[in-house]
């Protein structure tokens, strides 16, 4: 029973979050920032795509939902 | 006891100036008539395209109101906004921490 690769040898992928640059306040009014964290189909992007920390992700999803309610961001691409 | 609140509301672009003035005066007077209440900021955003249509409106005027007032006072503002079904498309009241403002 041998593994195809050693866990030791695996290099962690470098994560890049748009939030890396300093103290940006995550706020529903900052639509430009939030658009970095939604997918093409306007879903909230998972952490594995964005590289956010857990607490950042919680805040972001909350603010995206607020922005959606205020029609600053769409819920879906198929809005009638 | 007062808190800092932020109110964002959307008004249809078709709303006449008079009815908007009536609405904003109503909000302003409810806040200003209260003891220890004040309006910190009241600004208008540019006419924005809505991300989806609300009541057949594709565009909307956004107004941002920042106020320092009591919880009972903000309840009154909330009831004004929710009562004005035709002139307010959406509104969101947010309590903001004082710390963030100091920055």
N, CA and C atoms of all chains as a GROMACS GRO file, in nm:
protein
  549
    1UNK      N    1   0.083  -0.120   0.000
    1UNK     CA    2   0.000   0.000   0.000
    1UNK      C    3   0.087   0.125   0.000
    2UNK      N    4   0.099   0.180  -0.114
    2UNK     CA    5   0.184   0.300  -0.118
    2UNK      C    6   0.106   0.418  -0.174
    3UNK      N    7   0.134   0.529  -0.118
    3UNK     CA    8   0.067   0.649  -0.166
    3UNK      C    9   0.135   0.698  -0.293
    4UNK      N   10   0.058   0.762  -0.376
    4UNK     CA   11   0.115   0.805  -0.503
    4UNK      C   12   0.213   0.920  -0.483
    5UNK      N   13   0.196   0.992  -0.373
    5UNK     CA   14   0.294   1.099  -0.347
    5UNK      C   15   0.306   1.118  -0.197
    6UNK      N   16   0.418   1.165  -0.156
    6UNK     CA   17   0.438   1.195  -0.015
    6UNK      C   18   0.371   1.326   0.020
    7UNK      N   19   0.302   1.326   0.133
    7UNK     CA   20   0.237   1.450   0.174
    7UNK      C   21   0.338   1.564   0.194
    8UNK      N   22   0.457   1.519   0.242
    8UNK     CA   23   0.563   1.616   0.268
    8UNK      C   24   0.603   1.694   0.143
    9UNK      N   25   0.600   1.620   0.031
    9UNK     CA   26   0.649   1.681  -0.093
    9UNK      C   27   0.551   1.779  -0.155
   10UNK      N   28   0.427   1.773  -0.104
   10UNK     CA   29   0.328   1.858  -0.169
   10UNK      C   30   0.350   2.004  -0.128
   11UNK      N   31   0.354   2.086  -0.226
   11UNK     CA   32   0.374   2.229  -0.194
   11UNK      C   33   0.238   2.294  -0.176
   12UNK      N   34   0.219   2.367  -0.068
   12UNK     CA   35   0.090   2.434  -0.053
   12UNK      C   36   0.075   2.540  -0.161
   13UNK      N   37  -0.044   2.544  -0.216
   13UNK     CA   38  -0.067   2.644  -0.319
   13UNK      C   39  -0.071   2.782  -0.257
   14UNK      N   40  -0.020   2.875  -0.328
   14UNK     CA   41  -0.020   3.010  -0.274
   14UNK      C   42  -0.160   3.069  -0.286
   15UNK      N   43  -0.205   3.125  -0.176
   15UNK     CA   44  -0.339   3.179  -0.177
   15UNK      C   45  -0.333   3.330  -0.193
   16UNK      N   46  -0.418   3.379  -0.275
   16UNK     CA   47  -0.422   3.523  -0.293
   16UNK      C   48  -0.564   3.572  -0.269
   17UNK      N   49  -0.578   3.655  -0.171
   17UNK     CA   50  -0.709   3.712  -0.146
   17UNK      C   51  -0.704   3.860  -0.181
   18UNK      N   52  -0.813   3.908  -0.233
   18UNK     CA   53  -0.820   4.050  -0.265
   18UNK      C   54  -0.815   4.135  -0.139
   19UNK      N   55  -0.830   4.068  -0.024
   19UNK     CA   56  -0.830   4.143   0.101
   19UNK      C   57  -0.691   4.159   0.159
   20UNK      N   58  -0.593   4.094   0.092
   20UNK     CA   59  -0.458   4.097   0.147
   20UNK      C   60  -0.405   4.238   0.165
   21UNK      N   61  -0.445   4.326   0.075
   21UNK     CA   62  -0.387   4.460   0.077
   21UNK      C   63  -0.445   4.545   0.190
   22UNK      N   64  -0.388   4.530   0.305
   22UNK     CA   65  -0.417   4.622   0.415
   22UNK      C   66  -0.555   4.612   0.476
   23UNK      N   67  -0.592   4.718   0.544
   23UNK     CA   68  -0.717   4.719   0.619
   23UNK      C   69  -0.833   4.767   0.534
   24UNK      N   70  -0.889   4.678   0.458
   24UNK     CA   71  -1.007   4.716   0.382
   24UNK      C   72  -1.129   4.677   0.465
   25UNK      N   73  -1.221   4.770   0.476
   25UNK     CA   74  -1.341   4.739   0.551
   25UNK      C   75  -1.439   4.666   0.462
   26UNK      N   76  -1.486   4.550   0.509
   26UNK     CA   77  -1.584   4.474   0.431
   26UNK      C   78  -1.721   4.533   0.461
   27UNK      N   79  -1.780   4.592   0.359
   27UNK     CA   80  -1.906   4.661   0.379
   27UNK      C   81  -1.993   4.641   0.257
   28UNK      N   82  -2.122   4.630   0.279
   28UNK     CA   83  -2.212   4.603   0.166
   28UNK      C   84  -2.215   4.716   0.065
   29UNK      N   85  -2.174   4.836   0.106
   29UNK     CA   86  -2.175   4.949   0.014
   29UNK      C   87  -2.055   4.947  -0.080
   30UNK      N   88  -1.953   4.870  -0.040
   30UNK     CA   89  -1.832   4.860  -0.122
   30UNK      C   90  -1.852   4.749  -0.226
   31UNK      N   91  -1.932   4.781  -0.327
   31UNK     CA   92  -1.972   4.679  -0.423
   31UNK      C   93  -1.853   4.629  -0.504
   32UNK      N   94  -1.764   4.722  -0.534
   32UNK     CA   95  -1.647   4.686  -0.614
   32UNK      C   96  -1.565   4.575  -0.548
   33UNK      N   97  -1.549   4.586  -0.418
   33UNK     CA   98  -1.474   4.485  -0.344
   33UNK      C   99  -1.549   4.352  -0.344
   34UNK      N  100  -1.677   4.358  -0.320
   34UNK     CA  101  -1.756   4.235  -0.307
   34UNK      C  102  -1.764   4.158  -0.438
   35UNK      N  103  -1.758   4.229  -0.551
   35UNK     CA  104  -1.767   4.158  -0.679
   35UNK      C  105  -1.647   4.063  -0.698
   36UNK      N  106  -1.540   4.085  -0.623
   36UNK     CA  107  -1.427   3.992  -0.631
   36UNK      C  108  -1.463   3.856  -0.572
   37UNK      N  109  -1.566   3.853  -0.489
   37UNK     CA  110  -1.596   3.730  -0.416
   37UNK      C  111  -1.723   3.662  -0.462
   38UNK      N  112  -1.770   3.697  -0.581
   38UNK     CA  113  -1.882   3.623  -0.636
   38UNK      C  114  -1.839   3.559  -0.767
   39UNK      N  115  -1.902   3.445  -0.796
   39UNK     CA  116  -1.864   3.370  -0.915
   39UNK      C  117  -1.933   3.428  -1.038
   40UNK      N  118  -1.904   3.367  -1.151
   40UNK     CA  119  -1.964   3.411  -1.277
   40UNK      C  120  -2.116   3.406  -1.272
   41UNK      N  121  -2.165   3.305  -1.202
   41UNK     CA  122  -2.310   3.289  -1.192
   41UNK      C  123  -2.366   3.364  -1.072
   42UNK      N  124  -2.285   3.453  -1.018
   42UNK     CA  125  -2.326   3.541  -0.908
   42UNK      C  126  -2.347   3.470  -0.775
   43UNK      N  127  -2.291   3.352  -0.762
   43UNK     CA  128  -2.295   3.287  -0.632
   43UNK      C  129  -2.182   3.342  -0.545
   44UNK      N  130  -2.194   3.322  -0.416
   44UNK     CA  131  -2.085   3.360  -0.327
   44UNK      C  132  -1.973   3.259  -0.345
   45UNK      N  133  -1.853   3.308  -0.376
   45UNK     CA  134  -1.742   3.218  -0.406
   45UNK      C  135  -1.693   3.147  -0.280
   46UNK      N  136  -1.659   3.018  -0.293
   46UNK     CA  137  -1.608   2.945  -0.178
   46UNK      C  138  -1.468   2.992  -0.139
   47UNK      N  139  -1.428   2.960  -0.019
   47UNK     CA  140  -1.298   3.005   0.030
   47UNK      C  141  -1.184   2.946  -0.050
   48UNK      N  142  -1.206   2.825  -0.100
   48UNK     CA  143  -1.096   2.763  -0.176
   48UNK      C  144  -1.068   2.838  -0.305
   49UNK      N  145  -1.164   2.920  -0.348
   49UNK     CA  146  -1.139   3.000  -0.467
   49UNK      C  147  -1.078   3.135  -0.435
   50UNK      N  148  -1.116   3.189  -0.322
   50UNK     CA  149  -1.075   3.326  -0.292
   50UNK      C  150  -0.958   3.334  -0.196
   51UNK      N  151  -0.940   3.228  -0.115
   51UNK     CA  152  -0.830   3.231  -0.019
   51UNK      C  153  -0.857   3.317   0.102
   52UNK      N  154  -0.982   3.342   0.132
   52UNK     CA  155  -1.014   3.421   0.250
   52UNK      C  156  -1.000   3.337   0.376
   53UNK      N  157  -0.983   3.406   0.487
   53UNK     CA  158  -0.986   3.334   0.614
   53UNK      C  159  -1.133   3.312   0.651
   54UNK      N  160  -1.154   3.224   0.749
   54UNK     CA  161  -1.292   3.189   0.786
   54UNK      C  162  -1.369   3.311   0.832
   55UNK      N  163  -1.305   3.394   0.911
   55UNK     CA  164  -1.379   3.510   0.964
   55UNK      C  165  -1.408   3.611   0.854
   56UNK      N  166  -1.313   3.624   0.761
   56UNK     CA  167  -1.338   3.713   0.646
   56UNK      C  168  -1.455   3.662   0.565
   57UNK      N  169  -1.458   3.530   0.546
   57UNK     CA  170  -1.562   3.471   0.463
   57UNK      C  171  -1.700   3.492   0.526
   58UNK      N  172  -1.707   3.480   0.658
   58UNK     CA  173  -1.835   3.502   0.726
   58UNK      C  174  -1.883   3.645   0.704
   59UNK      N  175  -1.791   3.739   0.721
   59UNK     CA  176  -1.827   3.879   0.702
   59UNK      C  177  -1.870   3.907   0.559
   60UNK      N  178  -1.791   3.853   0.465
   60UNK     CA  179  -1.818   3.879   0.324
   60UNK      C  180  -1.955   3.826   0.285
   61UNK      N  181  -1.987   3.703   0.328
   61UNK     CA  182  -2.115   3.647   0.286
   61UNK      C  183  -2.231   3.727   0.343
   62UNK      N  184  -2.213   3.776   0.465
   62UNK     CA  185  -2.315   3.859   0.528
   62UNK      C  186  -2.336   3.988   0.448
   63UNK      N  187  -2.226   4.052   0.412
   63UNK     CA  188  -2.235   4.180   0.341
   63UNK      C  189  -2.287   4.162   0.199
   64UNK      N  190  -2.251   4.050   0.136
   64UNK     CA  191  -2.302   4.024   0.001
   64UNK      C  192  -2.454   4.011   0.006
   65UNK      N  193  -2.504   3.945   0.111
   65UNK     CA  194  -2.648   3.926   0.122
   65UNK      C  195  -2.719   4.059   0.143
   66UNK      N  196  -2.657   4.148   0.219
   66UNK     CA  197  -2.714   4.281   0.238
   66UNK      C  198  -2.716   4.355   0.105
   67UNK      N  199  -2.604   4.348   0.033
   67UNK     CA  200  -2.594   4.418  -0.095
   67UNK      C  201  -2.695   4.365  -0.194
   68UNK      N  202  -2.722   4.235  -0.188
   68UNK     CA  203  -2.821   4.177  -0.277
   68UNK      C  204  -2.959   4.230  -0.246
   69UNK      N  205  -2.989   4.240  -0.119
   69UNK     CA  206  -3.121   4.290  -0.080
   69UNK      C  207  -3.142   4.433  -0.131
   70UNK      N  208  -3.035   4.512  -0.125
   70UNK     CA  209  -3.047   4.650  -0.169
   70UNK      C  210  -3.025   4.667  -0.320
   71UNK      N  211  -3.030   4.557  -0.392
   71UNK     CA  212  -3.017   4.557  -0.538
   71UNK      C  213  -2.885   4.617  -0.586
   72UNK      N  214  -2.783   4.609  -0.503
   72UNK     CA  215  -2.650   4.652  -0.545
   72UNK      C  216  -2.579   4.538  -0.617
   73UNK      N  217  -2.615   4.416  -0.578
   73UNK     CA  218  -2.562   4.296  -0.644
   73UNK      C  219  -2.679   4.207  -0.682
   74UNK      N  220  -2.665   4.133  -0.791
   74UNK     CA  221  -2.776   4.044  -0.830
   74UNK      C  222  -2.775   3.915  -0.747
   75UNK      N  223  -2.892   3.852  -0.736
   75UNK     CA  224  -2.899   3.722  -0.671
   75UNK      C  225  -2.856   3.613  -0.768
   76UNK      N  226  -2.887   3.636  -0.896
   76UNK     CA  227  -2.863   3.533  -0.998
   76UNK      C  228  -2.841   3.603  -1.133
   77UNK      N  229  -2.798   3.524  -1.231
   77UNK     CA  230  -2.782   3.583  -1.364
   77UNK      C  231  -2.914   3.586  -1.439
   78UNK      N  232  -3.013   3.513  -1.385
   78UNK     CA  233  -3.139   3.499  -1.457
   78UNK      C  234  -3.250   3.586  -1.403
   79UNK      N  235  -3.216   3.703  -1.353
   79UNK     CA  236  -3.321   3.789  -1.302
   79UNK      C  237  -3.415   3.831  -1.413
   80UNK      N  238  -3.542   3.820  -1.382
   80UNK     CA  239  -3.640   3.861  -1.483
   80UNK      C  240  -3.660   4.011  -1.479
   81UNK      N  241  -2.994   5.677   2.592
   81UNK     CA  242  -2.888   5.604   2.522
   81UNK      C  243  -2.905   5.619   2.371
   82UNK      N  244  -2.799   5.649   2.306
   82UNK     CA  245  -2.809   5.662   2.161
   82UNK      C  246  -2.710   5.570   2.092
   83UNK      N  247  -2.747   5.532   1.973
   83UNK     CA  248  -2.660   5.451   1.890
   83UNK      C  249  -2.642   5.521   1.756
   84UNK      N  250  -2.542   5.472   1.684
   84UNK     CA  251  -2.520   5.526   1.551
   84UNK      C  252  -2.582   5.432   1.449
   85UNK      N  253  -2.670   5.485   1.368
   85UNK     CA  254  -2.739   5.401   1.270
   85UNK      C  255  -2.713   5.453   1.130
   86UNK      N  256  -2.723   5.361   1.038
   86UNK     CA  257  -2.705   5.395   0.898
   86UNK      C  258  -2.829   5.344   0.824
   87UNK      N  259  -2.892   5.430   0.751
   87UNK     CA  260  -3.013   5.392   0.679
   87UNK      C  261  -2.987   5.415   0.530
   88UNK      N  262  -3.001   5.310   0.453
   88UNK     CA  263  -2.990   5.324   0.308
   88UNK      C  264  -3.125   5.292   0.249
   89UNK      N  265  -3.178   5.382   0.168
   89UNK     CA  266  -3.307   5.350   0.106
   89UNK      C  267  -3.310   5.388  -0.041
   90UNK      N  268  -3.392   5.318  -0.115
   90UNK     CA  269  -3.402   5.339  -0.260
   90UNK      C  270  -3.538   5.400  -0.291
   91UNK      N  271  -3.532   5.504  -0.372
   91UNK     CA  272  -3.651   5.576  -0.414
   91UNK      C  273  -3.661   5.562  -0.565
   92UNK      N  274  -3.778   5.537  -0.619
   92UNK     CA  275  -3.787   5.526  -0.766
   92UNK      C  276  -3.754   5.659  -0.833
   93UNK      N  277  -3.687   5.657  -0.949
   93UNK     CA  278  -3.648   5.782  -1.014
   93UNK      C  279  -3.768   5.864  -1.061
   94UNK      N  280  -3.883   5.797  -1.070
   94UNK     CA  281  -4.002   5.867  -1.118
   94UNK      C  282  -4.069   5.950  -1.009
   95UNK      N  283  -4.023   5.933  -0.886
   95UNK     CA  284  -4.084   6.006  -0.774
   95UNK      C  285  -4.064   6.156  -0.791
   96UNK      N  286  -4.170   6.231  -0.772
   96UNK     CA  287  -4.159   6.376  -0.789
   96UNK      C  288  -4.079   6.437  -0.674
   97UNK      N  289  -4.022   6.553  -0.703
   97UNK     CA  290  -3.942   6.622  -0.602
   97UNK      C  291  -4.024   6.653  -0.478
   98UNK      N  292  -4.150   6.689  -0.501
   98UNK     CA  293  -4.236   6.726  -0.389
   98UNK      C  294  -4.258   6.610  -0.294
   99UNK      N  295  -4.290   6.493  -0.352
   99UNK     CA  296  -4.315   6.379  -0.263
   99UNK      C  297  -4.187   6.330  -0.198
  100UNK      N  298  -4.073   6.348  -0.268
  100UNK     CA  299  -3.948   6.313  -0.202
  100UNK      C  300  -3.921   6.407  -0.085
  101UNK      N  301  -3.948   6.535  -0.108
  101UNK     CA  302  -3.923   6.634  -0.003
  101UNK      C  303  -4.010   6.605   0.119
  102UNK      N  304  -4.134   6.568   0.092
  102UNK     CA  305  -4.226   6.534   0.200
  102UNK      C  306  -4.170   6.419   0.284
  103UNK      N  307  -4.121   6.318   0.212
  103UNK     CA  308  -4.066   6.200   0.280
  103UNK      C  309  -3.943   6.235   0.362
  104UNK      N  310  -3.850   6.309   0.299
  104UNK     CA  311  -3.726   6.338   0.370
  104UNK      C  312  -3.750   6.432   0.489
  105UNK      N  313  -3.846   6.525   0.471
  105UNK     CA  314  -3.878   6.613   0.582
  105UNK      C  315  -3.937   6.536   0.699
  106UNK      N  316  -4.019   6.440   0.666
  106UNK     CA  317  -4.080   6.356   0.769
  106UNK      C  318  -3.973   6.284   0.850
  107UNK      N  319  -3.877   6.225   0.777
  107UNK     CA  320  -3.770   6.152   0.844
  107UNK      C  321  -3.686   6.248   0.928
  108UNK      N  322  -3.649   6.361   0.864
  108UNK     CA  323  -3.563   6.457   0.935
  108UNK      C  324  -3.631   6.509   1.061
  109UNK      N  325  -3.760   6.540   1.050
  109UNK     CA  326  -3.826   6.599   1.166
  109UNK      C  327  -3.842   6.497   1.279
  110UNK      N  328  -3.868   6.369   1.245
  110UNK     CA  329  -3.880   6.271   1.353
  110UNK      C  330  -3.750   6.257   1.430
  111UNK      N  331  -3.639   6.269   1.358
  111UNK     CA  332  -3.511   6.256   1.426
  111UNK      C  333  -3.479   6.382   1.505
  112UNK      N  334  -3.497   6.495   1.438
  112UNK     CA  335  -3.452   6.619   1.503
  112UNK      C  336  -3.541   6.661   1.620
  113UNK      N  337  -3.666   6.615   1.622
  113UNK     CA  338  -3.752   6.652   1.734
  113UNK      C  339  -3.721   6.574   1.861
  114UNK      N  340  -3.640   6.471   1.847
  114UNK     CA  341  -3.606   6.391   1.964
  114UNK      C  342  -3.490   6.452   2.041
  115UNK      N  343  -3.495   6.426   2.168
  115UNK     CA  344  -3.387   6.470   2.256
  115UNK      C  345  -3.261   6.388   2.224
  116UNK      N  346  -3.147   6.456   2.214
  116UNK     CA  347  -3.018   6.390   2.194
  116UNK      C  348  -3.010   6.313   2.061
  117UNK      N  349  -3.085   6.355   1.963
  117UNK     CA  350  -3.076   6.289   1.835
  117UNK      C  351  -3.025   6.386   1.730
  118UNK      N  352  -2.946   6.335   1.639
  118UNK     CA  353  -2.895   6.423   1.534
  118UNK      C  354  -2.871   6.345   1.406
  119UNK      N  355  -2.874   6.420   1.296
  119UNK     CA  356  -2.842   6.362   1.168
  119UNK      C  357  -2.695   6.387   1.139
  120UNK      N  358  -2.621   6.282   1.122
  120UNK     CA  359  -2.476   6.297   1.099
  120UNK      C  360  -2.449   6.323   0.952
  121UNK      N  361  -2.521   6.249   0.869
  121UNK     CA  362  -2.494   6.258   0.726
  121UNK      C  363  -2.623   6.227   0.651
  122UNK      N  364  -2.647   6.300   0.545
  122UNK     CA  365  -2.763   6.267   0.460
  122UNK      C  366  -2.719   6.294   0.318
  123UNK      N  367  -2.687   6.190   0.247
  123UNK     CA  368  -2.635   6.214   0.112
  123UNK      C  369  -2.710   6.133   0.007
  124UNK      N  370  -2.703   6.186  -0.113
  124UNK     CA  371  -2.769   6.122  -0.225
  124UNK      C  372  -2.664   6.058  -0.315
  125UNK      N  373  -2.686   5.934  -0.352
  125UNK     CA  374  -2.597   5.871  -0.448
  125UNK      C  375  -2.648   5.904  -0.587
  126UNK      N  376  -2.562   5.883  -0.684
  126UNK     CA  377  -2.608   5.904  -0.822
  126UNK      C  378  -2.714   5.802  -0.856
  127UNK      N  379  -2.796   5.836  -0.953
  127UNK     CA  380  -2.900   5.744  -0.998
  127UNK      C  381  -2.834   5.614  -1.045
  128UNK      N  382  -2.869   5.505  -0.983
  128UNK     CA  383  -2.802   5.378  -1.011
  128UNK      C  384  -2.894   5.282  -1.082
  129UNK      N  385  -2.832   5.195  -1.159
  129UNK     CA  386  -2.908   5.087  -1.219
  129UNK      C  387  -2.923   4.979  -1.112
  130UNK      N  388  -3.044   4.930  -1.092
  130UNK     CA  389  -3.066   4.825  -0.993
  130UNK      C  390  -3.018   4.692  -1.050
  131UNK      N  391  -2.970   4.606  -0.961
  131UNK     CA  392  -2.919   4.476  -1.006
  131UNK      C  393  -3.031   4.388  -1.060
  132UNK      N  394  -3.152   4.416  -1.016
  132UNK     CA  395  -3.270   4.346  -1.067
  132UNK      C  396  -3.387   4.441  -1.053
  133UNK      N  397  -3.494   4.415  -1.128
  133UNK     CA  398  -3.605   4.509  -1.125
  133UNK      C  399  -3.684   4.492  -0.996
  134UNK      N  400  -3.721   4.606  -0.938
  134UNK     CA  401  -3.806   4.606  -0.820
  134UNK      C  402  -3.931   4.685  -0.857
  135UNK      N  403  -4.048   4.623  -0.846
  135UNK     CA  404  -4.174   4.686  -0.884
  135UNK      C  405  -4.166   4.751  -1.022
  136UNK      N  406  -4.106   4.681  -1.115
  136UNK     CA  407  -4.090   4.728  -1.252
  136UNK      C  408  -3.999   4.849  -1.268
  137UNK      N  409  -3.920   4.878  -1.166
  137UNK     CA  410  -3.823   4.988  -1.178
  137UNK      C  411  -3.686   4.930  -1.207
  138UNK      N  412  -3.621   4.986  -1.308
  138UNK     CA  413  -3.488   4.937  -1.342
  138UNK      C  414  -3.379   5.023  -1.278
  139UNK      N  415  -3.415   5.147  -1.248
  139UNK     CA  416  -3.318   5.237  -1.185
  139UNK      C  417  -3.373   5.283  -1.052
  140UNK      N  418  -3.282   5.334  -0.972
  140UNK     CA  419  -3.326   5.384  -0.842
  140UNK      C  420  -3.232   5.490  -0.791
  141UNK      N  421  -3.288   5.576  -0.707
  141UNK     CA  422  -3.205   5.676  -0.641
  141UNK      C  423  -3.178   5.627  -0.500
  142UNK      N  424  -3.051   5.626  -0.466
  142UNK     CA  425  -3.013   5.578  -0.332
  142UNK      C  426  -2.986   5.697  -0.241
  143UNK      N  427  -3.036   5.686  -0.120
  143UNK     CA  428  -3.008   5.789  -0.020
  143UNK      C  429  -2.948   5.723   0.102
  144UNK      N  430  -2.843   5.783   0.152
  144UNK     CA  431  -2.775   5.729   0.269
  144UNK      C  432  -2.790   5.828   0.384
  145UNK      N  433  -2.845   5.778   0.492
  145UNK     CA  434  -2.867   5.862   0.609
  145UNK      C  435  -2.792   5.802   0.726
  146UNK      N  436  -2.712   5.884   0.789
  146UNK     CA  437  -2.643   5.840   0.909
  146UNK      C  438  -2.696   5.922   1.024
  147UNK      N  439  -2.735   5.856   1.128
  147UNK     CA  440  -2.795   5.929   1.237
  147UNK      C  441  -2.755   5.872   1.372
  148UNK      N  442  -2.747   5.961   1.469
  148UNK     CA  443  -2.720   5.916   1.605
  148UNK      C  444  -2.850   5.938   1.682
  149UNK      N  445  -2.914   5.831   1.718
  149UNK     CA  446  -3.041   5.846   1.790
  149UNK      C  447  -3.071   5.722   1.873
  150UNK      N  448  -3.184   5.728   1.942
  150UNK     CA  449  -3.221   5.621   2.034
  150UNK      C  450  -3.289   5.506   1.956
  151UNK      N  451  -3.292   5.387   2.016
  151UNK     CA  452  -3.358   5.274   1.950
  151UNK      C  453  -3.506   5.299   1.920
  152UNK      N  454  -3.574   5.373   2.007
  152UNK     CA  455  -3.715   5.400   1.980
  152UNK      C  456  -3.731   5.493   1.861
  153UNK      N  457  -3.637   5.586   1.850
  153UNK     CA  458  -3.643   5.682   1.738
  153UNK      C  459  -3.621   5.611   1.605
  154UNK      N  460  -3.528   5.518   1.603
  154UNK     CA  461  -3.499   5.449   1.476
  154UNK      C  462  -3.617   5.359   1.438
  155UNK      N  463  -3.688   5.310   1.538
  155UNK     CA  464  -3.812   5.234   1.512
  155UNK      C  465  -3.913   5.320   1.437
  156UNK      N  466  -3.922   5.445   1.478
  156UNK     CA  467  -4.016   5.537   1.413
  156UNK      C  468  -3.978   5.561   1.268
  157UNK      N  469  -3.847   5.582   1.247
  157UNK     CA  470  -3.797   5.600   1.110
  157UNK      C  471  -3.829   5.477   1.027
  158UNK      N  472  -3.810   5.361   1.088
  158UNK     CA  473  -3.837   5.235   1.020
  158UNK      C  474  -3.983   5.226   0.978
  159UNK      N  475  -4.073   5.267   1.069
  159UNK     CA  476  -4.215   5.256   1.036
  159UNK      C  477  -4.254   5.354   0.926
  160UNK      N  478  -4.189   5.472   0.925
  160UNK     CA  479  -4.216   5.568   0.816
  160UNK      C  480  -4.176   5.506   0.682
  161UNK      N  481  -4.055   5.450   0.680
  161UNK     CA  482  -4.004   5.394   0.555
  161UNK      C  483  -4.086   5.276   0.508
  162UNK      N  484  -4.129   5.191   0.602
  162UNK     CA  485  -4.204   5.073   0.560
  162UNK      C  486  -4.347   5.108   0.521
  163UNK      N  487  -4.396   5.221   0.572
  163UNK     CA  488  -4.531   5.262   0.537
  163UNK      C  489  -4.537   5.320   0.396
  164UNK      N  490  -4.429   5.383   0.353
  164UNK     CA  491  -4.425   5.449   0.221
  164UNK      C  492  -4.395   5.348   0.112
  165UNK      N  493  -4.488   5.260   0.086
  165UNK     CA  494  -4.464   5.150  -0.007
  165UNK      C  495  -4.437   5.198  -0.150
  166UNK      N  496  -4.502   5.308  -0.191
  166UNK     CA  497  -4.486   5.352  -0.329
  166UNK      C  498  -4.361   5.435  -0.350
  167UNK      N  499  -4.319   5.507  -0.247
  167UNK     CA  500  -4.205   5.596  -0.267
  167UNK      C  501  -4.074   5.540  -0.214
  168UNK      N  502  -4.076   5.427  -0.144
  168UNK     CA  503  -3.952   5.364  -0.100
  168UNK      C  504  -3.953   5.219  -0.148
  169UNK      N  505  -3.857   5.189  -0.237
  169UNK     CA  506  -3.852   5.054  -0.292
  169UNK      C  507  -3.793   4.956  -0.191
  170UNK      N  508  -3.683   4.995  -0.133
  170UNK     CA  509  -3.613   4.910  -0.037
  170UNK      C  510  -3.548   4.999   0.066
  171UNK      N  511  -3.532   4.946   0.186
  171UNK     CA  512  -3.450   5.019   0.283
  171UNK      C  513  -3.380   4.921   0.374
  172UNK      N  514  -3.268   4.965   0.427
  172UNK     CA  515  -3.189   4.880   0.515
  172UNK      C  516  -3.137   4.966   0.628
  173UNK      N  517  -3.165   4.923   0.749
  173UNK     CA  518  -3.115   4.996   0.865
  173UNK      C  519  -3.007   4.912   0.930
  174UNK      N  520  -2.895   4.975   0.954
  174UNK     CA  521  -2.778   4.906   1.003
  174UNK      C  522  -2.726   4.981   1.124
  175UNK      N  523  -2.696   4.908   1.229
  175UNK     CA  524  -2.634   4.974   1.344
  175UNK      C  525  -2.484   4.969   1.321
  176UNK      N  526  -2.419   5.083   1.328
  176UNK     CA  527  -2.275   5.080   1.305
  176UNK      C  528  -2.200   5.112   1.434
  177UNK      N  529  -2.088   5.046   1.448
  177UNK     CA  530  -2.008   5.064   1.569
  177UNK      C  531  -1.940   5.200   1.566
  178UNK      N  532  -1.934   5.263   1.682
  178UNK     CA  533  -1.872   5.395   1.693
  178UNK      C  534  -1.724   5.390   1.654
  179UNK      N  535  -1.663   5.275   1.682
  179UNK     CA  536  -1.520   5.259   1.657
  179UNK      C  537  -1.486   5.284   1.510
  180UNK      N  538  -1.571   5.229   1.422
  180UNK     CA  539  -1.545   5.242   1.280
  180UNK      C  540  -1.549   5.387   1.233
  181UNK      N  541  -1.635   5.465   1.300
  181UNK     CA  542  -1.651   5.604   1.259
  181UNK      C  543  -1.529   5.686   1.296
  182UNK      N  544  -1.471   5.651   1.410
  182UNK     CA  545  -1.357   5.728   1.457
  182UNK      C  546  -1.239   5.720   1.362
  183UNK      N  547  -1.230   5.611   1.288
  183UNK     CA  548  -1.118   5.590   1.197
  183UNK      C  549  -1.110   5.694   1.087
   0.00000   0.00000   0.00000
